[in-house]
């Protein structure tokens, strides 16, 4: 009888410990998420922009490509990479509203067809940077995507100076709506996974499988 009571107490203590750990993890996640929201909501491009050797636009919204083309037309850098375009996608598919700039600077624009993830964007960018011997980049992507993108880019491009150029997409116009907060929570969780090194593990598993 005493042994049974002791075992029951041990199981209860274990469950209580697990619940306490889970509670602390949730509290830490919420605190980090609050900081993430502040960073995203207050992010803006530096003014003026520092000198750069290239501009990298990560696909996922036409506004990103439009902003990157405007930077190229404004001579903020001599080259532009549109990373993650996918196979069978070409410059004209992105630039129906920016055709004059795209036509004028087509020789300076590279369309990357290989990347399917943010990790792939970083690898594609690293190859482009090595090909053109670049040392300073402007990274153009959505404001909520920028922390994870920079984390991947820094890992793939040690020694390369990265200037973030966050773009506010239509999905972020209602900042505190439930769909926006759900999207941001998912993005923050992905960011934590990349910070923990799980992004490279996921890329390795995709390559193997």
PyMOL commands that set and color helices and strands:
alter all, ss='L'
color gray80, all
select helices_A, chain A and resi 2-41+62-73+91-94+99-104+106-108+118-132+143-156+170-172+178-195+198-208
alter helices_A, ss='H'
color red, helices_A
select strands_A, chain A and resi 54-58+80-83+109-111+136-142+161-167
alter strands_A, ss='S'
color yellow, strands_A
deselect
rebuild
show_as cartoon
